[in-house]
């Protein structure tokens, strides 16, 4: 393992460097840990895959590799476990989630280390994942019983027709999880599936498989049957189609391009799917906004997890009357962000996760500058800190056909645009095929909600960048347009993992001519009954 220098100096005219830590990957990712977690991977052959530490570029872990045949075997095991798990009362299934909640908070140092080492993000941003998963575990642990209980409905003939709605688990959910939020987007999405009585076969990204496997171990410790959560690891184009081919429902988080392929595979089998895909999220600063708070919010919204967040802000629309002052505040805060690699709190931003992400960020910024954009902050890689670091970057003067104008960068880069009217700001914010998240800043809450309602995005945060909407687990979260299908969180986040079943029991008389009535007499009786039900305001 390459050791990083231990000094904490700064680079002239660049972002400061946070103090280096004394602990490294070798202290956390031991042979014993990798061997223990690796036992949770379904595999029959001897193939292996490697992940690398973004902070250094060194190999982090070597894990077993699964094949399409292993995916099939995983579904066989999961189906057997699912039948027993579905028979467990909902309250006992929910209790597993609540125990997991406590174990996660108690053991958070372990998982924070793994998240940082696998993703390169700052520790505070890693803790956002712990927060989000704890919220989801508590929410579904407390609400699953009520939402899944049998519900009585008024039948076609009140009193004579008794109707009950049941929620049956779909069976085995196929889950494809990304690398950018490896805890939240693996176990966080699996928890409601388990609460609903399903089993899960999950393919985490190879780069962040340790985090997902750690979460599986912890959930099994909390009481989940081990075979109810199967994990397969391998190249997406190789084992991803096999997962879709065997699943009863698919939950996918990733790129829009791959999401379309997953949707096509699910449609061919007539199974449901949830897709959270890309975004080109906008933040609007209205003229009455508190500019200091808006600048601080923009820093969080644009540069959390080095911008590698589906709901992060990549477009900033600022009213012309306050643009100069806002940019002064925002630029100063951005230039002061501390970049670092320590497995400890203190750094404000970490690394990109891969060379591919760094190449995309570099290409977008360099092309924009070459075509006339101005760099207000950042704009360069920082190999003095780590091989995949790139400074938080603010661009102005961005316009089409610059790639950064319309394509998702998925890095610490934001483009700033000035506007004159509210109508213009809304129109420009909506001028994208994406519709995942948005942010509005204003001193007037009513005005903020009114503007938010006009934005085409699945979540809109007023006076916050993304955390308020995402963290409110009772409300649904998801995308419009090219940002996906379906929702996580809220009732839909649980019920999507179920099939609605209606059981109707008819008593005393059938819904047909009876007691010697002919067809015409029956029709007159039903007509009178229908009029009466309307008069009684029954639905």
TORLUM-42837 format. One record per residue (C-alpha): residue in one letter; x, y, z negated. Coordinates in Angstrom, 2 decimals. Example, Ala and Ser with C-alpha at 12.3 -4.5 7.8 and 13.67 -1.06 7.14 Angstrom:
2
  res       xx       yy       zz
    A    12.30    -4.50    -7.80
    S    13.67    -1.06    -7.14
% end
This chain:
539
  res       xx       yy       zz
    X     0.00     0.00     0.00
    X     1.45     3.36     1.05
    X     1.75     5.72    -1.89
    X     0.63     9.30    -1.37
    X     2.78    12.09    -2.82
    X     1.84    13.15    -6.31
    X     2.25    16.91    -5.98
    X    -0.79    19.16    -5.85
    X     0.45    22.08    -3.80
    X    -1.47    23.97    -1.14
    X    -0.95    24.55     2.56
    X    -0.73    28.17     3.69
    X    -4.00    29.38     5.29
    X    -5.61    25.95     4.80
    X    -7.95    24.38     2.28
    X    -6.29    23.69    -1.08
    X    -5.38    20.15    -2.08
    X    -6.91    18.70    -5.22
    X    -4.53    17.00    -7.67
    X    -3.51    13.51    -6.65
    X    -4.65    10.60    -8.74
    X    -2.55     7.99   -10.47
    X    -4.78     5.05    -9.53
    X    -4.79     3.56    -6.05
    X    -6.45     0.81    -4.06
    X    -4.23    -1.89    -5.52
    X    -5.56    -1.09    -8.99
    X    -9.17    -1.60    -7.88
    X    -9.33    -3.97    -4.91
    X    -7.53    -6.96    -6.40
    X    -7.26   -10.40    -4.84
    X    -9.60   -11.71    -7.50
    X   -12.26    -9.10    -6.74
    X   -12.10    -9.75    -2.99
    X   -12.28   -13.51    -3.53
    X   -15.25   -13.19    -5.88
    X   -17.21   -10.85    -3.66
    X   -16.26   -12.79    -0.54
    X   -18.09   -15.83    -1.88
    X   -21.30   -13.93    -1.24
    X   -20.71   -13.96     2.54
    X   -22.38   -16.68     4.61
    X   -19.75   -18.20     6.87
    X   -18.84   -21.62     8.19
    X   -15.56   -20.99    10.03
    X   -12.21   -19.54     9.11
    X   -12.47   -16.18    10.82
    X   -11.76   -13.02     8.89
    X   -12.25    -9.28     9.30
    X   -10.36    -6.41     7.71
    X   -11.33    -3.02     6.35
    X    -8.95    -0.09     5.93
    X    -8.67     2.58     3.27
    X    -9.44     5.97     4.87
    X    -7.23     7.76     2.33
    X    -4.10     5.94     3.55
    X    -4.91     3.91     6.65
    X    -3.70     0.72     4.97
    X    -5.61    -2.57     4.99
    X    -8.01    -2.52     2.07
    X    -9.57    -5.98     2.14
    X    -9.75    -9.13     4.25
    X   -13.17   -10.76     4.17
    X   -14.83   -13.84     5.71
    X   -16.41   -13.35     9.14
    X   -19.85   -14.71    10.00
    X   -21.03   -16.10    13.33
    X   -24.49   -16.10    14.95
    X   -24.87   -19.67    13.66
    X   -24.14   -18.40    10.16
    X   -26.88   -15.80    10.57
    X   -29.33   -18.58    11.41
    X   -28.18   -20.57     8.36
    X   -28.59   -17.49     6.18
    X   -32.21   -17.15     7.25
    X   -32.87   -20.82     6.49
    X   -31.58   -20.36     2.93
    X   -33.38   -17.07     2.51
    X   -36.72   -18.53     3.61
    X   -36.50   -21.28     1.02
    X   -35.67   -18.76    -1.70
    X   -38.36   -16.33    -0.55
    X   -41.20   -18.77    -1.11
    X   -40.21   -19.17    -4.76
    X   -39.47   -15.46    -5.23
    X   -42.87   -14.45    -3.80
    X   -44.56   -16.69    -6.37
    X   -42.96   -14.72    -9.21
    X   -45.44   -12.16   -10.64
    X   -44.87    -8.63    -9.40
    X   -44.16    -7.32   -12.90
    X   -41.31    -9.80   -13.34
    X   -39.87    -8.90    -9.94
    X   -40.09    -5.21   -10.85
    X   -38.34    -5.89   -14.16
    X   -35.29    -7.09   -12.20
    X   -35.06    -3.65   -10.59
    X   -35.21    -1.93   -13.96
    X   -32.45    -4.14   -15.37
    X   -30.40    -3.39   -12.27
    X   -30.92     0.34   -12.90
    X   -29.30     0.06   -16.33
    X   -26.44    -2.18   -15.17
    X   -25.65     0.23   -12.34
    X   -25.38     3.23   -14.64
    X   -23.33     1.24   -17.16
    X   -20.89    -0.02   -14.52
    X   -20.77     3.02   -12.28
    X   -17.01     3.49   -12.50
    X   -16.47     0.20   -10.66
    X   -18.73     1.09    -7.79
    X   -17.56     4.71    -7.55
    X   -14.02     3.44    -7.02
    X   -15.15     1.05    -4.28
    X   -17.27     3.66    -2.51
    X   -14.40     6.12    -2.49
    X   -11.88     3.57    -1.27
    X   -14.12     2.29     1.52
    X   -15.54     5.62     2.73
    X   -12.93     8.18     1.73
    X   -15.56    10.47     0.19
    X   -15.07    12.63    -2.88
    X   -16.18    11.12    -6.16
    X   -19.07    13.51    -6.72
    X   -20.46    12.55    -3.32
    X   -20.04     8.89    -4.22
    X   -22.03     9.60    -7.37
    X   -24.89    10.89    -5.23
    X   -25.30     7.29    -4.08
    X   -25.45     6.03    -7.65
    X   -28.09     8.65    -8.42
    X   -30.17     7.77    -5.36
    X   -30.11     4.03    -6.04
    X   -30.96     4.49    -9.70
    X   -33.92     6.67    -8.71
    X   -35.13     4.06    -6.20
    X   -34.74     1.22    -8.72
    X   -36.67     3.14   -11.37
    X   -39.34     4.28    -8.95
    X   -40.15     0.88    -7.49
    X   -39.59    -0.83   -10.81
    X   -42.33     1.37   -12.29
    X   -44.75     1.62    -9.35
    X   -44.56    -1.71    -7.50
    X   -47.16    -3.46    -9.66
    X   -49.77    -0.78    -9.11
    X   -49.14    -0.46    -5.39
    X   -49.15    -4.19    -4.73
    X   -52.14    -5.15    -6.86
    X   -55.29    -6.48    -5.15
    X   -57.66    -3.65    -4.22
    X   -61.44    -3.95    -4.01
    X   -63.16    -2.14    -1.16
    X   -66.79    -1.43    -0.40
    X   -68.03    -4.10     2.01
    X   -70.16    -3.66     5.10
    X   -73.23    -4.46     2.97
    X   -72.63    -3.15    -0.58
    X   -73.24    -5.80    -3.26
    X   -73.70    -8.49    -0.61
    X   -70.21    -8.17     0.87
    X   -67.24    -8.29    -1.49
    X   -63.92    -7.21     0.05
    X   -60.41    -7.50    -1.41
    X   -57.21    -6.20     0.15
    X   -54.04    -8.15    -0.64
    X   -50.45    -7.23     0.12
    X   -48.47   -10.24     1.29
    X   -44.68   -10.13     1.69
    X   -43.47   -10.25     5.28
    X   -41.01   -13.06     4.56
    X   -37.33   -12.45     5.27
    X   -36.24    -8.90     6.08
    X   -33.25    -8.42     8.37
    X   -31.31    -5.37     7.24
    X   -28.49    -3.64     9.12
    X   -26.74    -1.11     6.87
    X   -24.25     1.60     7.91
    X   -20.89     2.63     6.47
    X   -21.57     6.22     5.47
    X   -23.70     5.58     2.35
    X   -22.85     1.94     1.67
    X   -24.58     1.64    -1.72
    X   -27.70     3.69    -1.12
    X   -28.35     2.39     2.40
    X   -27.76    -1.25     1.46
    X   -29.23    -2.06    -1.94
    X   -31.30     1.13    -2.01
    X   -33.26    -0.08     1.01
    X   -33.35    -3.69    -0.18
    X   -34.88    -2.98    -3.59
    X   -38.44    -2.32    -2.38
    X   -38.22    -5.36    -0.10
    X   -37.40    -7.54    -3.11
    X   -40.11    -5.90    -5.22
    X   -42.63    -6.80    -2.51
    X   -41.61   -10.48    -2.69
    X   -39.34   -10.70     0.33
    X   -35.87   -12.14     0.77
    X   -33.20   -10.19     2.67
    X   -30.47   -11.11     5.12
    X   -28.21    -8.09     5.38
    X   -25.37    -7.15     7.68
    X   -23.36    -4.35     6.08
    X   -20.76    -2.50     8.09
    X   -17.45    -4.34     7.81
    X   -15.73    -1.16     6.65
    X   -17.92    -0.92     3.55
    X   -18.84    -4.55     2.90
    X   -17.25    -4.64    -0.57
    X   -19.72    -2.06    -1.85
    X   -22.70    -4.02    -0.55
    X   -21.36    -7.30    -1.94
    X   -20.75    -5.68    -5.32
    X   -24.34    -4.45    -5.37
    X   -25.58    -7.95    -4.51
    X   -23.61    -9.43    -7.40
    X   -25.06    -6.86    -9.79
    X   -28.63    -7.46    -8.64
    X   -28.17   -11.21    -9.06
    X   -26.87   -10.52   -12.56
    X   -30.07    -8.53   -13.16
    X   -32.16   -11.58   -12.28
    X   -32.58   -11.79    -8.50
    X   -32.20   -15.37    -7.21
    X   -28.85   -15.50    -5.40
    X   -30.24   -17.07    -2.23
    X   -32.85   -14.33    -1.89
    X   -30.14   -11.93    -0.71
    X   -27.90   -13.33     2.01
    X   -24.99   -11.30     3.41
    X   -23.39   -11.78     6.81
    X   -20.37    -9.84     8.04
    X   -19.17    -9.38    11.57
    X   -19.17    -7.26    14.69
    X   -22.55    -5.62    15.25
    X   -22.98    -6.56    18.92
    X   -22.18   -10.19    18.04
    X   -24.31   -10.91    14.98
    X   -26.76    -8.01    15.06
    X   -28.94    -9.52    17.81
    X   -29.02   -12.84    15.94
    X   -30.28   -11.05    12.84
    X   -33.09    -9.36    14.80
    X   -33.90   -12.69    16.48
    X   -34.63   -14.43    13.16
    X   -36.07   -11.65    10.99
    X   -39.72   -11.13    10.06
    X   -39.08    -7.39     9.80
    X   -36.01    -5.25    10.53
    X   -34.68    -2.27     8.56
    X   -31.96    -0.44    10.48
    X   -29.97     2.70     9.72
    X   -27.48     3.89    12.33
    X   -27.15     5.57    15.69
    X   -30.06     6.39    17.96
    X   -28.50     4.36    20.79
    X   -28.30     1.16    18.74
    X   -31.65     1.90    17.13
    X   -33.32     1.73    20.54
    X   -31.79    -1.70    21.10
    X   -33.01    -2.90    17.71
    X   -36.50    -1.57    18.47
    X   -36.55    -3.39    21.81
    X   -35.51    -6.64    20.14
    X   -38.17    -6.25    17.46
    X   -40.85    -5.38    20.02
    X   -40.04    -8.46    22.10
    X   -40.80   -10.59    19.02
    X   -43.79    -8.50    17.89
    X   -42.26    -7.76    14.51
    X   -42.12    -4.43    12.74
    X   -39.07    -2.30    12.17
    X   -37.93     0.82    10.38
    X   -35.26     2.94    12.03
    X   -33.43     5.86    10.47
    X   -31.27     7.28    13.23
    X   -29.29    10.39    14.09
    X   -29.88    14.04    13.37
    X   -28.81    17.54    14.39
    X   -30.23    19.16    11.30
    X   -30.89    22.88    11.03
    X   -30.76    25.32     8.13
    X   -32.59    28.65     8.36
    X   -31.50    31.62     6.26
    X   -34.35    34.14     6.17
    X   -33.60    37.85     5.63
    X   -34.89    37.84     2.04
    X   -32.79    34.86     0.93
    X   -30.43    35.00    -2.04
    X   -27.27    34.93     0.07
    X   -24.93    33.69    -2.62
    X   -27.19    30.72    -3.37
    X   -27.74    30.10     0.33
    X   -23.99    30.07     0.96
    X   -23.46    27.60    -1.87
    X   -26.30    25.46    -0.52
    X   -24.84    25.55     2.97
    X   -21.52    24.25     1.63
    X   -23.32    21.30     0.05
    X   -25.47    20.72     3.07
    X   -22.69    20.86     5.63
    X   -19.71    19.27     3.89
    X   -20.98    16.65     1.43
    X   -19.35    13.32     2.30
    X   -17.33    15.26     4.89
    X   -20.50    15.81     6.89
    X   -20.95    12.06     7.42
    X   -24.54    12.14     6.23
    X   -27.53    11.64     8.50
    X   -29.37    14.51     6.80
    X   -26.43    16.95     6.59
    X   -26.65    20.38     8.21
    X   -24.93    20.87    11.59
    X   -26.76    24.00    12.80
    X   -27.10    27.20    10.76
    X   -29.53    29.93    11.87
    X   -29.01    33.22    10.00
    X   -31.05    36.38    10.40
    X   -28.99    39.06    12.14
    X   -29.60    41.58     9.35
    X   -27.81    39.44     6.77
    X   -25.49    37.37     8.97
    X   -22.28    39.28     8.28
    X   -22.67    39.15     4.51
    X   -23.79    35.54     4.53
    X   -20.83    34.49     6.67
    X   -18.44    36.35     4.39
    X   -19.73    34.40     1.40
    X   -20.04    31.08     3.22
    X   -16.59    31.30     4.79
    X   -14.94    32.17     1.50
    X   -16.58    29.21    -0.24
    X   -15.67    26.88     2.61
    X   -12.01    27.92     2.64
    X   -11.82    27.35    -1.12
    X   -12.99    23.72    -0.95
    X   -10.39    21.36    -2.40
    X    -9.57    18.30    -0.32
    X    -8.32    15.23    -2.12
    X    -7.84    11.49    -2.41
    X    -8.01    10.89    -6.16
    X   -10.26     8.21    -7.62
    X   -11.53    10.85   -10.01
    X   -13.68    13.95   -10.04
    X   -12.05    17.15    -8.89
    X   -11.95    17.13    -5.08
    X   -14.74    18.97    -3.27
    X   -14.44    16.97    -0.06
    X   -12.80    13.75     1.00
    X   -11.80    12.10     4.23
    X   -13.50    10.98     7.38
    X   -13.97     7.22     7.46
    X   -12.27     6.20    10.71
    X   -10.14     7.31    13.62
    X   -13.26     7.24    15.77
    X   -14.95     9.84    13.57
    X   -11.83    11.99    13.50
    X   -11.58    11.81    17.31
    X   -15.21    12.91    17.69
    X   -14.80    15.84    15.31
    X   -11.55    16.92    16.98
    X   -13.07    16.67    20.45
    X   -16.15    18.69    19.52
    X   -14.17    21.49    17.86
    X   -11.38    21.67    20.45
    X   -13.84    21.72    23.36
    X   -15.93    24.44    21.73
    X   -12.88    26.62    21.10
    X   -11.64    26.08    24.65
    X   -15.02    27.27    25.96
    X   -15.12    30.39    23.83
    X   -16.31    29.51    20.33
    X   -14.65    31.18    17.34
    X   -13.34    29.28    14.32
    X   -14.31    31.09    11.11
    X   -12.88    28.42     8.80
    X   -11.04    25.14     9.21
    X   -10.73    23.78    12.70
    X    -7.83    21.38    12.25
    X    -6.91    17.94    10.87
    X    -4.94    17.63     7.65
    X    -2.54    14.68     7.93
    X    -0.58    16.12     5.02
    X    -3.39    14.89     2.78
    X    -4.38    11.69     4.58
    X    -4.56    10.32     8.13
    X    -8.28    11.02     8.60
    X    -8.74    14.36     6.86
    X   -10.23    17.29     8.76
    X   -10.83    20.69     7.26
    X   -14.42    21.86     6.69
    X   -15.09    23.91     9.80
    X   -17.40    26.81    10.67
    X   -17.87    27.75    14.32
    X   -19.56    30.80    15.80
    X   -20.27    31.52    19.45
    X   -21.31    27.95    20.17
    X   -23.54    27.49    23.20
    X   -24.41    24.90    25.79
    X   -22.86    22.92    27.38
    X   -20.50    22.53    24.39
    X   -20.95    19.05    22.94
    X   -21.05    20.40    19.39
    X   -24.13    22.41    20.36
    X   -26.43    19.45    20.94
    X   -24.66    16.18    20.06
    X   -24.47    14.83    16.53
    X   -20.93    15.48    15.28
    X   -21.23    13.56    12.02
    X   -18.32    15.37    10.46
    X   -17.47    18.53     8.48
    X   -18.46    20.95    11.26
    X   -21.29    23.46    11.41
    X   -22.23    25.93    14.15
    X   -23.66    29.31    13.13
    X   -26.24    31.16    15.23
    X   -27.77    34.60    14.64
    X   -31.47    35.22    15.25
    X   -33.78    38.22    15.23
    X   -37.28    36.89    14.56
    X   -38.76    34.04    12.58
    X   -40.44    32.75    15.72
    X   -37.05    32.56    17.45
    X   -35.47    30.73    14.53
    X   -38.21    28.09    14.44
    X   -38.13    27.64    18.21
    X   -34.36    27.18    18.30
    X   -34.35    24.87    15.28
    X   -36.94    22.67    17.00
    X   -35.10    22.66    20.34
    X   -33.61    19.19    19.83
    X   -34.83    15.63    20.37
    X   -33.86    14.89    16.76
    X   -36.08    15.58    13.75
    X   -34.63    14.17    10.55
    X   -34.00    16.95     8.02
    X   -34.10    20.75     7.80
    X   -33.55    23.48     5.23
    X   -35.11    26.91     4.69
    X   -33.75    29.61     2.34
    X   -35.95    32.47     1.18
    X   -36.93    34.31    -2.00
    X   -40.60    33.76    -1.16
    X   -41.68    30.18    -1.87
    X   -44.95    30.52     0.04
    X   -43.14    31.84     3.09
    X   -40.58    29.06     2.81
    X   -43.29    26.38     2.81
    X   -45.02    28.03     5.76
    X   -41.82    28.05     7.81
    X   -41.02    24.51     6.70
    X   -44.39    23.27     7.98
    X   -43.52    24.58    11.45
    X   -40.24    22.67    11.66
    X   -40.27    19.30    13.39
    X   -38.43    17.25    10.80
    X   -39.35    14.38     8.52
    X   -38.09    16.24     5.44
    X   -37.68    19.98     4.96
    X   -36.06    21.41     1.84
    X   -36.78    24.96     0.67
    X   -33.82    26.53    -1.16
    X   -31.93    23.22    -1.09
    X   -30.10    21.48     1.71
    X   -31.18    17.83     1.51
    X   -31.15    16.47    -2.04
    X   -34.56    17.75    -3.16
    X   -36.45    15.94    -0.42
    X   -34.34    12.80    -0.39
    X   -34.21    12.48    -4.15
    X   -37.98    12.76    -4.61
    X   -38.63     9.04    -4.26
    X   -42.41     9.30    -4.63
    X   -42.54    11.12    -1.29
    X   -41.71     9.51     2.08
    X   -38.46    10.24     3.89
    X   -37.66     9.55     7.53
    X   -37.30    11.02    10.99
    X   -39.36    12.29    13.91
    X   -38.47    11.97    17.57
    X   -35.04    10.48    18.23
    X   -34.36    10.40    14.49
    X   -36.33     7.21    14.04
    X   -39.47     5.34    13.05
    X   -41.06     4.67     9.69
    X   -40.15     5.93     6.25
    X   -38.23     4.96     3.17
    X   -39.37     6.03    -0.30
    X   -42.91     6.65    -1.44
    X   -45.72     4.15    -0.96
    X   -44.71     3.50     2.65
    X   -41.19     2.59     1.57
    X   -42.68    -0.38    -0.30
    X   -45.76    -1.25     1.74
    X   -43.82    -1.44     5.02
    X   -42.33    -4.66     3.64
    X   -45.81    -6.19     3.31
    X   -48.64    -7.39     5.53
    X   -52.12    -6.20     4.61
    X   -54.57    -9.07     4.27
    X   -58.34    -8.55     3.94
    X   -60.46   -11.20     2.24
    X   -64.20   -10.64     2.65
    X   -66.79   -12.79     0.86
    X   -70.39   -12.64     2.03
    X   -73.21   -13.48    -0.43
    X   -76.98   -14.20    -0.31
    X   -77.51   -13.44     3.39
    X   -75.31   -13.57     6.49
    X   -74.59   -10.70     8.84
    X   -77.04   -12.22    11.28
    X   -80.80   -12.82    11.55
    X   -82.00   -14.77     8.50
    X   -85.14   -15.63     6.50
    X   -87.16   -16.16     9.68
    X   -86.29   -12.79    11.28
    X   -85.94   -12.62    15.04
    X   -83.18   -10.59    16.70
    X   -85.31    -7.44    17.06
    X   -86.39    -7.51    13.44
    X   -82.77    -7.96    12.34
    X   -81.67    -5.03    14.51
    X   -84.39    -2.79    12.98
    X   -83.34    -3.85     9.46
    X   -79.69    -3.06    10.14
    X   -80.58     0.28    11.73
    X   -82.55     1.26     8.62
    X   -79.68     0.11     6.43
    X   -77.09     2.10     8.37
    X   -79.18     5.26     8.05
    X   -79.56     4.66     4.34
    X   -75.82     4.17     3.82
    X   -75.12     7.49     5.57
    X   -77.75     9.24     3.45
    X   -76.09     7.81     0.34
    X   -72.77     9.23     1.60
    X   -71.12     5.82     1.56
    X   -68.18     5.27     3.87
% end
